[in-house]
Amino acid sequence: MDKTLKQLIYFLAFVEGGGVMCVELCSAKILSPYFGTSIYVWASVLGITLTALMSGYYLGGYISSRNQKRETVFRLMLVGGCLVTVIPLVSNFILPITINFSLLKGTVISLMCFLFFPLMIFGAVSPLIINLLTDEAKDSGKSSGTVYAVSTLGGIITTFMVGFYTLPEYGLNATLFSYGLIVIITSLSLFVITKKIDATAILLIVVSLCSYAFNKGFKNEGVIYKSEGILGEIKIVDKTLFSTDEQRQKPYRQLMVNNISQTIMDIQNPDKSYWDYVKMITYNINAYSKGKKALLLGMGGGTILRQLKRNLFEVDVVEIDERMEFVAKEYFGIADDNNIVIDDARHYIKTTDKKYDVIIYDLYHSETPPIHLMTGEAFSEISSRLNENGILAINFYGFIKDSKGKGARSIYKTLQNENFNVELMATPGEEQYRNLLYICSQDTLTTNNNVIDVVIKEDEINFEDAVILTDDKPELEHMYLEAALSWRKNYNEVNAKSFLKRE
């Protein structure tokens, strides 16, 4: 085998390793607007990925024992590249069907349709490349080690490139299509060098090139901004909703993360939120706080930030996704002079030396609350950042009873275990449609105003199954799954399904 051909085959191994990670990352992001980003979604992605690779390794080993032709490897990679380019087309077809299924069934069927087959092909390529590069049995160890090292290097580089650059900059469709083209061009180069190109290869290339033109995607009615990034898909949507206060339809602007609404602002009155929980948080912070220095963890569109500023609070904001700062300023009218820190909330708490009169948790990753901020250790760190008489306010799901409320009861118990006094309030309505607000202080809680929200008294809560949440045993994600799926189901009916229509 000449040196140029050998180098290209190693490059093929590099591209194959990168293809595995590109498809895996993008598939998880394709699912997130419709099935969320919980550990169960990621477990499905990883499980199907490993199943596909296992099947591919076996298939590759079987083929290599019966077929020694070099063009077999090139043709398999060409098929793999073609399958990568059509992932958006396949997912656009299958998601309107699987969104009606349960989380496990929906994610597994979806992933089997657009993740399994390209990864199985990529998995089959590695044994074939090793066989191709091995002249003698004694060289098999060296060949396999080199191929897997090169393949893993491709996966490492692609993971960082896709995660930090191409997904947020260009989106899912362009990322998948571009990587598919890289696979196709590499395979085509090997066909040309070996002079083995045929009609089948040309047909696969044509199909791949046409796939981008046919990928119309889903309807984006009312969407004025859309991007992919650390939190997944975010959209800014202008939509007419019914105002219960004014008893009429009004225009609102929504910030949606993975099709879960995070902020809904009255366009005609930007200081007013569509949701009761914003009023509840604002009123109770004014009622309980003894000072005006606030830390807001999680910004979204900035409606709570607006209210704090209107009430003359000096506010620091911590937001993990830098896109939120952009959309809050560009689409929700947040002023440029606000102090916004792009960081993980717990990392900021651990590293800052500032102290606050109020610390507010308004942190949700679509329907997923931040479990690493809901442990005894995290609450202890929060306590060290509060001034005397300082309060911690936590926005959470509305469930407090039965199995769906176990997470909320465990948070309450964990706060008490860290010597916080706790007042628990709820917005009006049934549990699945309301929010809970924990008002906590290590000093005696006293209010300057009358409490106007629904108060849930401690003796009304059954703590028998509640647990103390710790960093060592992150149980909360399992506890809130039922509640999270309920939220996801409701939002899919309202939001996600409205976007699952062809443009």
N, C-alpha and C positions, 0 to 999 in steps of 0.2 A: 504494500500500500504506500503510495507516494505521500510526501510530507504535507502537501496542501490539503489533500483529501482527509488525512488523519486529523489535521487541525480543525477542519470544518466539522468533522464528526464530533470532536470534543466540544466545539461550539454548539452543536446540536444538543448535546447533553446539558450544556449550560442553559440553553433556551428551554429545554424540557423541564428542568428544575424550576425555572422562573415561571413557566406556564402553570405548574401545579399551584404555586402560591397566588398568582394573579387570579386564576379561576376561583380558588377558595375564598380569597378576600372579597372579590366582586360578588360572588354568589351570596355571601352573608349580607352584603349591602343591598342586593336585590330583594332579599327576603324582608329586611328590616322595616320598610314602610308598611308591610302587611301582616307580619307575624311578630314584630318587635325585635328586641336585642337581648333578651334574657339569656341566662346560662343554658336554658333548654334549646333555644334556637342554635346557639353555638355548639351545643352537644350534638345536635342533628347534623350541622355542617361538618364537624370533625369526624363524626361517625361515618357519614357517607363518603367523606374524603378517604378515610382509611380503608373502607370497604372497596372503593374504586381502585385504589392503589394496590391493595392485596390481589384483587382480581386481575389487574394489569400485570403485576409481577408474574403471576402464574401463567397468564396468557403469553407473555413475552418469553418465558422459559420454555413453554410448549412449542411455540413457533420456532424458536432458535434451534430446537432439537430436530426439526423437520425441514427447515428452510434456511439455507445459508446465503441467499441472495441479498446483496447490499441494498438493492432498491426496495426491499420489503420494509426496512427501517425508514427510508425516505418517504415511502408512501404512507406508512402509519402516521408519521409526523405531519404529513400534508393533511390527512384526515383529521388529526387532532387540531391543527390550525383552523381548518374549516369549521369544526364543531365549536371552537372558541368564538369565532366571528358570528355564529348564529345563536349564541346564548341569549342575547337580548330578544331575538325573535321568538325563541322557544318560551322564555319566561313570560313574555307578553301574552302568549297564547294560554299558558297553563295557570297563571296566577288568578285570573277571574274565576277559574274553576275551584282551585284548592283553597281560596280564601274562605270558602264556606265550610271547610273541614275543621276538625280539631287541630290544636297546635302541633301535636306529634304527627298525625296523619298528613296534615297540610304541608308541613316542612319536608317530611321524608319524600312524599310523592313529588313535590316541586323539585327537590334536589336530585332525585333519580332521573328527572326529565332533562335538566340542563347542567348539572354538575357531574354526575356519575360517568357518563360516556367519554367526555374529553379527558378526565383524569384517569380513567381506565386505559385509554390509548397512551397517555404520557407514561403511565406506569409500565406498560408493555415495552416501551422503547428502551428503557435502561438495560434489561437483560440482553436485548438484541444488540445494542451498542457494545456491551462487554464482550459478547460472542464475536462480534465483528472485529474487535481490536485484539483479540487473543489468538496468537498463532500457536502457542504451545501451552500445555496444561500448567507448567510451572509459572507461566506469566499471568494466570487467571486472577490470582490475588492482587497483583499490582494493577491490572486493568480495571478490575471491579472497584478497587479503592480509589483509583484516579477518577473514574467515571462518576462515582457517587459523591466525591469531593467537589468535582466541577459542577455537578447537578445541584448540590446543596448551596454552593456559592451563587449560582444563578438564582436560587430561591431566596437567599438572603438579600441580594441586591434588588431583586424585583419587589420583595416585600416592602422595603424602605421606599423604593421609587413609586410604587403604586399607592401605598398608604399615605405618604407625605406629600406627593406631588401630583401624579396624574389623576387620581380620583377627585381630589378637591379642585384641581385646576380645569380638568376636561370632562369629568363625569364618567359614569359607568360604561355607556355605549362606546364612546370614543376609546376608552382604555382597553376594553375587550377586543374591539375591532382592530386596534393598532397592534396589540400583542398577537392576535391571530395572524395578522399580516407578517409580523416578524417571523413567526413559525413557518409560514408558507414560503416566504422569501428564502429562508435558510434551507428548507427542504428543496425548493426549486434550484438553488445554487448547486446542491449535491446532485440533483438529477442532470443538470447541464454538464457538470464536470465529468460525470460517469456516462453521459450520453445515453441515458435510459429513459428520458421523458417520453410519455405516451399520451394518448387521448384521454385516459381516465384522470391523469394528473392535471391536464389542462382544464377538464370539466370541473374538478374540485376547486381550482383556482378561480374560475369564472363564477361559480356558486358563491364563494366567499366574498368576492368583490361586489357581487350584486346584493348580498345580504344587508349591507349598510343602507343602500338606497331603499330597500323594502321595509326597513325598521322604522315605522312611523311612531311607535311608542304609544303611551296612553295620553288621553286628553288632558290638557293643561288649562282648562277654562278658569279664568280669574287669577292664574298664577303670574305674578309679576317678578318673581325671583326664585331661583332653584339652584341648589348646589349640593355636592357631596363633601363630607369631611369627617372630623373626629366623632361627632355625634351621629353620623349617618346622613340621611337626606333631610335638608331643611327647605321649606317652601314659604314664601310670602304670598298669601291669597287674599284677594278682595272679594267679599261675599256678603250678600244680603241676608240678615238674620232677624228674627222676631225679638223686639225689645219688650220684656215683660213690664218694665217701668213705664214705657210710653205707649204700650199696647199697639205697636205698629212695626212694620218692616223697616229696618235701617241698614245702611252700609257699614260693615265692620272690616277691619284688617286683621288677618290671623297670621301668627307665626306657628308653623307646624313642623315638628320634628318627627320623622318617620310616620307621618299622617296622624300624629297625636297633637292636638292644639295645645300650645304652650302659652300663647298670649292672644287675646282677642280685644282689640282696641276700637272704640267708637270713632270712626273717621271724622264725624262732624264735631265730636268733643273728645280730643285725644287724651284728656286727663281722666276719662271715664272708661273703666273696664266692663266687659260683658259679664264677668264673673263676680259672684258674691264674695269669694274668698279674698280678693284684693281689698275690698272694703273692710272685711273682718280683720285682716292683718293690720291695715292702716289704723283702724279705730283702736284696736287693742294695744298696739305699740304706743300710741299716744296716751292711752289710759294707764298703762303699767310702767312705762319708761320714766326714769328719774333724770335722764340726761339726753343729749341730742347728738351723740356720736354713734353712728350705726355702721355695721358691716353687713352687706347684702351678699349672700353666697348663692349665685345663680341669678342671671339677669333676664334672660329671655328677651322680650321686646321692650322691657324697661318700664312696665306700668307701675310696679311697686316702687321702683326708683323715682318715678315722677311724683308719686304721692309723698314719699319721704322728703323729697326736696321741697315740695309745696308746704310741708309742715316744718320746714326750716332745720331738717336734720343735715348734719355733715356726714356724707356717705362715701364709704369705700366699697367698690364692687369687685367680686372675684368671679370670673367666668372662664371656663376651661376651653371653650371654642371661640377662637378669634373672629369667626364669622358673625357671632352674636353681637359683638361690638359694632361691626359694620352695619348689620341690618337694623339694629336699634337706632343708630344715628341716621341711616339713610331712609328708612321706611316708617319709623315710629317716632321721629322727632326728638330723640334724646340729644341733649347738648354736647358739644365737643369737650367742654371743660370738666366733665365728670372724671373722677379717678377710677379707672377700670383696669384691673390687673388680670392678665391672662395667665391662669394657673389652676391647678387642682386645688379645690377648697381646703382639703385637709393638709396638703403640703403648705399652703399659705398659713394656715393656723399654726402649724408646727414651726414655721420659720419667721413669722412676723414678731416684732416686739411691741406692737400697738395694742392698746386696750380699748374696749368699746362699751357703751351703755346698752346697746342692742346688737345682737347677732341674729340674723334671719336666715333660715334654711328655706330656699325656694328652688330646690334642686330636683329636677327630674330629667332623665334621659329617655324621652318619649314617655312610656308608662313605667319606667324603671326608676325607683328611688335609689339614692346613693348609699349602698349598704356599708361602705367603709366609713361613713360619717354618722352611722347610727349605732355605734358600739359604746360600751362603757369607757374605753380608752379615749375615743374621739370626744365624748361628752366631758371627760376630765380635762382634755386639752382645751376645749371650748371654755370651760370654767376659768381656766388660767388667763384667758384673754378678755374676761368680763370685768368691768369696774365694780366697785361695791354697789349693791342693789341693781346690778346689770341683769338683763333678761335675755333668754334664748327663745326665739319663736320658730316653730317647725311646722311647715305645711305638709300634710300627708293625706293619703286616701281617706275616704269617708267611712270605711268599714271599722266597726269596733266590736261587733257581736260575732258569734259562731266562728267557723274556721277561717273565714275571710278576714276577720278582725284580729287574728292571733298576732300578726306582725305589729299592729298598732298597740295592742295590749303589752307586748314585749318591750316596745320602745318606752312606754309609760313606766313599766317596772324597772327598766335599765336606768332611766333618768332618776327615779327615786333611789336606786341603789348608789347613784353618784351624788346623793344628798341634794338633789334639786326638788324644790317644791313645784308642783305641777297643777296648772289649770287647763282643762281640756274643753274646747269649744267646737261647735260644728256649724256649718252653713245650713240654711233650711233645706228640706227635701229628704228623699230616701237615701239610704246609705250609698248606693251605687252612683248617685249623682251629686254627692256633696263632698266637701273637704273637711278635714279635721285640722285644728290649730292647737298645738301645745304651746302654752306660755309658761316658761320655766325660770326659776331663780333660786339661788342658794340662800337668799334672804327671804323674809316673809313677803309674800305677794300681796301688794295693796294696790288698789285702782283709784285713779283720780276721777273717773266718770262711772256712770252706771254701766253694768255689763248688759249689752243689748243682743248678744248672740245666744244660741242654744248652748247651755252649759251641761256637760256630761260629768256628773259627780263621781268621785272615786268609788263610793259604795254601790254605784250602779253597774260597775264593771266587774266581771268575773275573771280573776287573775290566776285561776287554778292551773291553766296550761301555759301561762306566760313564762318566758325564760329571760335570763340576763344575757344580753347580746355582747359578744366579745370579739376581738380581732382574731383570736385563735380558732373560733368556731363560728364562721359567718353563716348563720342559719336564716337570716332575714329573707334572703332571696328565695328560699324554699317556702317560707311562711306567706309571703305576699303573692306567690304565683297565682293563686286562685283569684285574688282581688285584681291583680294586673291583667289576667286574661279577661276578666269581666270588663275592665276599662277598655282593653284592646278590642273586644267584641263590639262594644257600644260605639267606639270611634270608627271601627271598620264600616259599620252600618252607615254612619253619618259622613265620614270623610273618605276612607280608602276606596270604597266601592264606587264613589262618584268619580274617582280618577281612573278606574279600571274600565274605561271606554276608549275605543280607538279614536285617534285624531282624524 
